[in-house]
């Protein structure tokens, strides 16, 4: 059943005239009459009484008319929805969080995006950096913030370094070096280390181990929690020291101090990633908002550090 058949039938039923319906539709009267006859022939039911003076609905036509109107209305809504979706103003967007790395700026950008695009349903997924490439590839999220895109995902995912942040030391406030303004990494060689789990962020874990080795020691790792808050809790309890991304100090407690590293430290990448070669105007709209806000975000992260 063609939508055009329904549209012509509704126009005739509303005006009670083939002539008036044809004028309204900007087509010939014979065209309207032919389309309605085709509809009646297709469903095998007479919908209109016809005479020289007027057109009226049969009993079956009266039952059919509201359903035909609903079908046309639903079709119009579907078309409007698709047009809005193609313009990035209707649909859904799922964004992967990267713990403290996105906490300073992402909530505000989400609010701004929702204000600009109220027809887009935005959901947030709390995922470890190591989980995000697979979540992107399996379409669990549309945009991810991670530390690195592994080689096996680089053909299917696009990515860019969104910003970089320094690695800093987290010490119990009673630590002998707590009063120093900055410290050499080698000064921590004898301390036990609390490192964030390698499973959650392998690039960060390996980078810290490599940095320590460059400082001529291998860290004695006594615990590897999966939560940054737990890392800081253990540091505060005097269980060891930690090397953390600067963003993590937002979770600080009164018993932990944060100190920059002297010399050539380590800058950590926060990587923005999304699926390659998949048109998505909603996703692209949010990526554009992120990029336009990059300078402000970098300033915000520097202040946080």
BAFINU-312837 format. One line per 8 residues: number of its first residue (from 1); their letters; for each residue y, z, x of C-alpha. Coordinates in Angstrom, 3 decimals, m for minus. Example, Ala and Ser with C-alpha at 12.3 -4.5 7.8 and 13.67 -1.06 7.14 Angstrom:
2
1> AS> m4.500:7.800:12.300 ~ m1.060:7.140:13.670
***
This chain:
305
1> XXXXXXXX> 0.000:0.000:0.000 ~ 3.292:m1.096:1.520 ~ 6.336:1.165:1.452 ~ 8.365:m1.834:0.338 ~ 6.288:m2.027:m2.857 ~ 7.054:1.613:m3.613 ~ 10.739:1.217:m2.814 ~ 11.121:m1.750:m5.157
9> XXXXXXXX> 9.168:m0.034:m7.933 ~ 11.355:3.111:m7.684 ~ 14.521:1.016:m7.736 ~ 13.420:m0.776:m10.923 ~ 12.309:2.506:m12.545 ~ 15.658:4.157:m11.761 ~ 17.835:1.278:m13.005 ~ 15.482:0.115:m15.822
17> XXXXXXXX> 16.322:m3.419:m14.739 ~ 14.953:m5.936:m12.262 ~ 18.403:m7.495:m12.013 ~ 20.168:m4.226:m11.149 ~ 17.418:m3.250:m8.734 ~ 17.707:m6.598:m6.946 ~ 21.474:m6.145:m6.572 ~ 21.007:m2.635:m5.219
25> XXXXXXXX> 18.378:m3.805:m2.734 ~ 20.287:m6.972:m1.800 ~ 17.305:m9.200:m2.514 ~ 16.449:m11.776:m5.158 ~ 15.281:m10.729:m8.614 ~ 12.122:m12.785:m8.186 ~ 11.415:m10.961:m4.936 ~ 11.639:m7.562:m6.664
33> XXXXXXXX> 9.487:m8.732:m9.550 ~ 6.881:m10.159:m7.195 ~ 6.670:m6.985:m5.125 ~ 6.165:m4.781:m8.204 ~ 3.469:m7.150:m9.518 ~ 1.733:m6.960:m6.137 ~ 1.799:m3.148:m6.363 ~ 0.327:m3.145:m9.864
41> XXXXXXXX> m2.332:m5.649:m8.812 ~ m3.245:m3.527:m5.770 ~ m3.749:m0.296:m7.703 ~ m5.072:m1.996:m10.837 ~ m2.663:m0.270:m13.243 ~ 0.362:m1.510:m15.202 ~ 3.351:0.622:m14.286 ~ 6.174:m1.057:m16.236
49> XXXXXXXX> 6.704:m2.423:m19.744 ~ 8.721:m5.614:m19.485 ~ 10.780:m7.392:m22.148 ~ 13.957:m9.447:m22.186 ~ 16.241:m6.475:m22.877 ~ 14.964:m3.695:m20.649 ~ 12.227:m2.374:m18.458 ~ 10.504:0.946:m19.178
57> XXXXXXXX> 7.773:2.984:m17.567 ~ 4.248:3.047:m18.908 ~ 2.587:6.450:m19.169 ~ 0.843:5.708:m15.873 ~ 4.138:4.584:m14.343 ~ 5.808:7.860:m15.359 ~ 3.055:9.786:m13.577 ~ 3.224:7.550:m10.521
65> XXXXXXXX> 7.032:7.593:m10.086 ~ 7.499:11.148:m8.677 ~ 4.596:10.638:m6.284 ~ 6.067:7.339:m5.095 ~ 9.428:9.046:m4.533 ~ 7.752:11.801:m2.521 ~ 5.951:9.242:m0.349 ~ 9.239:7.446:0.349
73> XXXXXXXX> 11.023:10.733:1.064 ~ 8.264:11.795:3.457 ~ 8.462:8.409:5.173 ~ 12.222:8.769:5.584 ~ 11.797:12.271:7.009 ~ 9.181:10.995:9.438 ~ 11.462:8.187:10.602 ~ 14.375:10.587:11.024
81> XXXXXXXX> 12.160:12.988:12.968 ~ 10.964:10.236:15.313 ~ 14.505:8.979:15.894 ~ 15.709:12.506:16.656 ~ 12.723:13.079:18.936 ~ 13.502:9.866:20.831 ~ 17.029:11.201:21.325 ~ 15.737:14.545:22.583
89> XXXXXXXX> 16.998:16.558:19.604 ~ 13.716:17.306:17.812 ~ 10.318:18.412:19.036 ~ 8.944:21.029:21.419 ~ 9.353:22.037:25.045 ~ 7.209:24.459:27.038 ~ 8.539:25.886:30.309 ~ 6.590:27.812:32.953
97> XXXXXXXX> 8.255:30.919:34.354 ~ 8.085:31.755:38.059 ~ 8.501:35.529:37.873 ~ 11.670:36.915:39.492 ~ 12.576:33.495:40.924 ~ 13.651:32.211:37.509 ~ 14.707:35.504:35.914 ~ 18.405:35.392:36.983
105> XXXXXXXX> 19.210:32.001:35.464 ~ 16.498:30.689:33.140 ~ 17.147:32.929:30.087 ~ 20.774:31.809:29.929 ~ 19.851:28.136:30.290 ~ 17.226:28.460:27.552 ~ 19.847:29.936:25.212 ~ 22.259:27.135:26.080
113> XXXXXXXX> 19.611:24.461:25.498 ~ 18.641:25.954:22.135 ~ 22.308:25.964:21.133 ~ 22.652:22.294:22.066 ~ 19.303:21.240:20.567 ~ 18.496:23.558:17.637 ~ 15.753:21.179:16.484 ~ 13.709:21.756:19.661
121> XXXXXXXX> 11.214:24.629:19.703 ~ 11.204:26.108:23.221 ~ 8.312:28.263:24.426 ~ 8.000:30.089:27.744 ~ 4.747:30.619:29.630 ~ 4.445:33.404:32.198 ~ 2.342:31.801:34.943 ~ 1.836:32.478:38.626
129> XXXXXXXX> 3.251:29.719:40.882 ~ m0.285:28.644:41.822 ~ m1.203:28.146:38.152 ~ 1.702:25.917:37.223 ~ 0.607:22.525:38.654 ~ m2.685:22.694:36.730 ~ m0.830:23.852:33.603 ~ 1.452:20.825:33.903
137> XXXXXXXX> m1.432:18.418:34.421 ~ m3.260:19.802:31.366 ~ m0.055:19.662:29.256 ~ 0.091:23.420:28.720 ~ 3.691:23.271:29.962 ~ 6.213:20.443:30.283 ~ 8.329:21.876:33.119 ~ 7.180:24.263:35.815
145> XXXXXXXX> 8.758:26.335:38.571 ~ 6.433:26.798:41.511 ~ 6.452:27.143:45.284 ~ 4.614:23.931:46.105 ~ 2.731:21.057:44.461 ~ m0.775:20.835:46.010 ~ m1.907:17.404:47.276 ~ m4.379:16.893:44.421
153> XXXXXXXX> m1.537:16.969:41.886 ~ 1.053:14.876:43.711 ~ 0.018:11.576:42.103 ~ 0.354:12.951:38.585 ~ 3.346:15.262:39.026 ~ 6.932:14.684:40.061 ~ 8.784:17.485:41.819 ~ 11.946:18.435:43.635
161> XXXXXXXX> 13.104:21.489:45.554 ~ 15.428:23.228:43.129 ~ 16.769:25.885:45.509 ~ 15.745:27.915:48.548 ~ 15.832:31.663:49.002 ~ 15.352:33.856:52.081 ~ 12.449:36.165:52.785 ~ 13.605:39.787:53.191
169> XXXXXXXX> 11.996:43.125:54.021 ~ 11.336:45.837:51.438 ~ 11.117:49.360:52.873 ~ 10.688:52.838:51.457 ~ 14.086:54.572:51.607 ~ 12.533:57.137:53.965 ~ 11.396:54.478:56.437 ~ 12.833:54.908:59.957
177> XXXXXXXX> 14.492:51.483:59.723 ~ 15.988:52.042:56.261 ~ 19.460:52.687:57.704 ~ 19.536:49.452:59.687 ~ 21.717:46.650:58.291 ~ 19.159:44.041:59.354 ~ 15.864:44.224:61.187 ~ 13.722:42.191:63.528
185> XXXXXXXX> 10.368:41.316:62.013 ~ 8.633:42.544:65.183 ~ 9.965:46.039:64.442 ~ 7.483:46.194:61.538 ~ 4.436:45.240:63.613 ~ 2.948:48.750:63.506 ~ 3.468:49.213:59.763 ~ 0.858:48.604:57.054
193> XXXXXXXX> 1.810:45.629:54.874 ~ 1.765:45.171:51.122 ~ 1.524:41.429:50.428 ~ 1.676:39.737:47.070 ~ m1.715:38.310:46.113 ~ m2.674:35.052:47.798 ~ m4.385:33.936:44.586 ~ m1.072:34.075:42.740
201> XXXXXXXX> 1.018:32.404:45.467 ~ m0.983:31.054:48.408 ~ 1.990:29.273:50.019 ~ 3.998:32.493:50.179 ~ 1.082:34.568:51.479 ~ 0.273:32.045:54.208 ~ 3.944:31.648:55.156 ~ 4.292:35.416:55.683
209> XXXXXXXX> 1.159:35.552:57.837 ~ 2.455:32.614:59.897 ~ 5.888:34.196:60.301 ~ 4.339:37.447:61.547 ~ 2.209:35.592:64.060 ~ 5.331:33.870:65.386 ~ 6.708:37.385:65.880 ~ 3.607:38.099:68.046
217> XXXXXXXX> 1.600:40.268:65.655 ~ m0.907:40.021:62.824 ~ 0.059:42.138:59.815 ~ m2.332:44.908:58.779 ~ m2.580:44.173:55.053 ~ m3.593:47.270:53.084 ~ m3.078:45.929:49.542 ~ m2.413:42.629:47.733
225> XXXXXXXX> m1.249:43.249:44.159 ~ m0.712:40.399:41.716 ~ 2.509:41.950:40.387 ~ 5.786:42.129:42.275 ~ 6.619:45.361:40.495 ~ 3.395:46.861:41.856 ~ 4.311:45.668:45.359 ~ 7.606:47.563:45.134
233> XXXXXXXX> 5.940:50.633:43.622 ~ 3.529:50.812:46.559 ~ 6.419:50.385:49.013 ~ 8.339:53.171:47.300 ~ 5.249:55.395:47.540 ~ 5.213:54.874:51.309 ~ 1.998:52.849:51.327 ~ 3.506:50.164:53.512
241> XXXXXXXX> 6.294:47.619:53.936 ~ 6.581:44.236:52.254 ~ 8.122:40.857:52.889 ~ 9.442:39.477:49.629 ~ 11.512:36.580:48.279 ~ 15.112:37.720:47.877 ~ 14.880:37.317:44.091 ~ 12.343:40.168:43.857
249> XXXXXXXX> 14.971:42.778:44.673 ~ 16.167:42.424:41.089 ~ 13.174:44.628:40.279 ~ 14.399:47.290:42.682 ~ 13.938:50.998:42.224 ~ 15.948:53.787:43.776 ~ 13.240:54.462:46.325 ~ 13.209:50.990:47.935
257> XXXXXXXX> 15.767:49.418:50.255 ~ 16.018:45.717:51.101 ~ 17.037:44.399:54.481 ~ 17.565:40.836:55.786 ~ 15.579:39.658:58.774 ~ 17.391:38.949:62.016 ~ 16.896:35.679:63.810 ~ 15.139:32.679:62.319
265> XXXXXXXX> 13.655:33.964:59.116 ~ 11.980:32.008:56.378 ~ 13.494:30.083:53.484 ~ 11.201:29.800:50.475 ~ 11.257:26.790:48.187 ~ 11.492:27.120:44.432 ~ 10.090:23.789:43.254 ~ 10.798:22.170:39.908
273> XXXXXXXX> 7.844:20.067:38.663 ~ 6.957:17.903:35.660 ~ 4.439:15.220:34.701 ~ 5.054:11.827:36.274 ~ 5.367:8.578:34.270 ~ 5.421:10.252:30.871 ~ 8.591:9.470:28.855 ~ 9.934:12.663:27.315
281> XXXXXXXX> 13.583:12.757:26.300 ~ 13.454:16.475:25.454 ~ 12.100:17.365:28.889 ~ 14.581:15.041:30.578 ~ 17.440:16.672:28.666 ~ 16.434:20.098:29.960 ~ 15.990:18.755:33.502 ~ 19.520:17.343:33.334
289> XXXXXXXX> 20.842:20.725:32.188 ~ 19.077:22.398:35.119 ~ 20.480:19.915:37.620 ~ 24.015:20.229:36.269 ~ 23.702:24.002:36.640 ~ 22.222:23.865:40.154 ~ 25.413:24.804:42.033 ~ 26.060:27.770:39.761
297> XXXXXXXX> 22.402:28.841:40.029 ~ 22.491:28.672:43.837 ~ 25.617:30.824:43.829 ~ 23.943:33.269:41.467 ~ 20.857:33.515:43.665 ~ 22.981:34.043:46.786 ~ 24.814:36.887:45.071 ~ 21.477:38.370:44.020
305> X> 20.340:38.252:47.640
***
